[in-house]
Amino acid sequence: MDFSFNDEQRLFRDTLRDFVDKEIIPVARDWEQSGRYPTEIVATMRQLGLFGLAVPQSYGGLGADTVSFVLTFEELSRGWMGIAGILGSHSVSCFMIARHGTEEQKARYLPRLATGELRTGIALTEPGAGTDLQGIRTTARLDGDHYVVNGSKMWITNARHANPLPVLVKTDPTASPAHRGMSVLLVDTTSEGFTVEKDIPKLGYKGTESCELRLDNVRVPRSALLGGVEGTGLRQALSSLETGRVNIAARSVGIAQRAYEEALRYAREREAFGRAIGDFQAVQLKLAEIAIQLQAARLMTYWAASQMDAGVRMDAESGMAKVFSSETALQCALDAMRIHGGYGYSAEFEVERLYRDAPLMAIGEGTNDVLRTVIAKALLGGKAHVG
C-alpha cells in the first residue's frame, strides 16, 4: 500500500500549487466580490494544458491519470473554487466525448477542446428535473437529417462559453422505462433558437456562470448524436458523473485545506488576553478536528481516484469520497469561521467565501442523501465491499 505520489504527480502538483499561489489567491477575493470573470486565469490554464486533462494524448490532451486529475481540482479549489468549476464541467464533458463519442466526433472536437480553443460543459438538469434525470422534458424530434430540440436547462456551468454543449434530451418521450428514450446531443450553441436566458444569482461558486438555457426549435444534425445510437444518453451521462463526483470530492478537499490554512494562521497571529488564541484549548480542539477530518477526506479521495485508475466500477467509491469530503468541507469552513470569531463573518477574510462555497459540494453531482442510497444499494447488491 503506497500513499505517496510518483515523481510526475509530485511535479504536477508543485506546478499547480505555484500557479494558484501566484495567480489565483492574490486576486480571488476582489474578483469574486466584483463579479469579474477570471479571463487571465483561464488563459494561464490553457497555457498549462489543463483543458486537456480528460482528453487522451492521442488527441492532443494530457490524458492525466485520475490522481493527477484530483490534484488539479484540489489545488484550484484551495485558491478559488469557482475556477475549479470552469475546468470541472469542461473536463466531465471531455471525458464523456472521449469515452462515448464516435471517431468522427472525437477527431472533430477533442484536439481543440484539449487546447482550450473550444470549451464545453454539460447540460443535464432542468427547472423540474435535477436528481431525477429521467424526469427531463427536453425533447429532440427527428426531422430528416436533423433533430429539432425544444426545452430548457438549469444550472449550466460554462453556458456562455461552451461550444459544443452536450445536452441530455428525450429522443423517444414515450419509452418505458424512460432512460431507453434518452440521448445526448452535441449542440452548437451558435444555433438559431439556442438562448442563454439568464445567469442565476448564487450564494457562492462565483467566478464562473451558472445559467438557465432555452432551446426553441434548435436544429441539430443527426451526426451530433453522441455515440451515434439513440437511447444510451442517460448511461453516458451517469458514467461521466463518476468522474464528476471524484472532482467534487477533490474540490471539497481544496476548500477544507484552505480553511485549515486560514484558521491555523489566524490562531497563531490573533491575540486575546495577552496570548495567541492558539494557546487556548478550545481553539486547539477545533484546529485538531479540522486537520483530522481534512486528512481523512484527502486519503479517501485519493483512494477513490486510484480505484478509478485501476478500472474498478466506481458507483460506491466515488460516492463515498464525495459524501465524506463535502461534509468535511462544510464542517471545516464553519469551524474556521468560528476560530476567526467576528472577523470570520467579514468579507475581508477568506473564510467567509469558503463558508459560502462549501454547501454546493454537498449538492452538486448528486446530493449526499441520494448518494448514500446509491452506496447502500451497491453494498446490498454485492457490487461494493468494505473491509
Disulfide bonds with the S-S distance in Angstrom:
none
